[in-house]
């Protein structure tokens, strides 16, 4: 179920809003496949937050959104039943976006403190 999503991502290389929506779809498929209720609850909260700030985050998360190779590598690891490898690749990808978000929040906090 991930291959059609990554194929669509490949057809939208510079379209950040489209990539953002496809990335959410990608993580939703993984969340569903995990059959893990806590993951589902966290993902639902994450998706609700993203829906409100998606336009503002697309440029901030650009490097993560356009890294099609990373999404393919996660998909490939899962297809070859290498769960730990997929987890590690997913963690690295998510960490990049998380770091950018934390940097932006720190900058915002500094601006507000002035």
C-alpha positions in Angstrom: 0.0 0.0 0.0 3.0 2.3 0.3 4.2 1.9 -3.3 1.3 3.9 -4.8 2.0 6.7 -2.4 5.7 6.9 -3.1 4.9 6.7 -6.9 2.6 9.7 -6.5 5.3 11.5 -4.5 7.7 10.9 -7.4 5.2 12.6 -9.7 5.0 15.7 -7.5 8.7 16.5 -6.8 8.3 20.3 -6.2 4.7 20.5 -5.1 5.2 20.9 -1.3 1.5 20.9 -0.4 0.9 17.7 -2.4 4.0 16.1 -0.9 2.8 17.1 2.6 -0.5 15.4 2.1 1.1 12.3 0.6 3.6 12.1 3.5 0.6 12.1 5.9 -0.9 9.3 3.9 2.4 7.4 4.0 2.5 7.6 7.8 -1.1 6.7 8.1 -0.6 3.5 6.2 2.2 2.6 8.5 0.1 3.5 11.5 -2.7 1.3 10.3 -0.3 -1.6 9.5 1.1 -1.4 13.1 -2.3 -2.3 14.5 -1.2 -0.4 17.6 -3.9 1.6 19.4 -1.5 4.0 21.1 0.2 4.7 17.7 -3.2 5.4 16.2 -4.1 7.8 19.0 -0.8 9.7 18.6 -1.1 9.8 14.9 -4.7 11.1 15.1 -3.5 13.9 17.3 -0.6 14.6 15.0 -2.8 14.6 11.9 -5.3 17.1 13.5 -2.4 19.4 14.4 -0.9 19.2 11.0 -4.2 20.0 9.3 -4.2 23.4 11.1 -0.6 24.3 10.3 0.1 22.4 7.1 0.7 25.4 4.9 3.1 27.0 7.3 5.1 23.8 7.9 5.5 22.7 4.3 8.4 25.0 3.7 9.9 24.3 7.1 9.8 20.6 6.5 10.8 20.8 2.8 14.0 18.6 3.2 12.0 15.9 4.8 9.1 16.2 2.3 11.3 16.0 -0.8 13.5 13.1 0.4 11.8 10.4 -1.8 14.8 8.2 -1.4 14.1 8.0 2.4 10.5 7.0 1.8 11.5 4.4 -0.7 14.1 3.0 1.7 11.5 2.6 4.4 9.2 0.9 2.0 11.9 -1.4 0.7 12.9 -2.4 4.2 9.3 -3.2 5.1 8.9 -5.2 1.9 11.9 -7.3 2.7 10.6 -7.8 6.3 13.5 -5.8 7.9 11.4 -4.1 10.5 14.3 -2.8 12.6 15.9 -1.3 9.5 12.6 0.4 8.5 12.2 1.7 12.1 15.7 3.2 12.0 15.2 4.8 8.6 11.9 6.2 9.7 13.4 7.5 12.9 16.2 9.3 11.0 13.7 10.9 8.6 11.3 12.0 11.3 14.2 13.4 13.4 15.2 15.7 10.6 11.7 17.3 10.6 11.6 17.3 14.3 14.9 19.1 14.6 13.7 21.8 12.1 10.5 22.3 14.1 12.4 22.6 17.4 14.8 25.2 15.8 11.8 27.2 14.5 10.1 27.1 17.9 13.4 28.2 19.6 13.6 31.1 17.2 10.0 32.0 17.8 10.6 31.9 21.6 13.6 34.2 21.2 11.5 36.7 19.2 8.7 36.7 21.8 11.1 37.1 24.6 12.5 40.4 23.1 
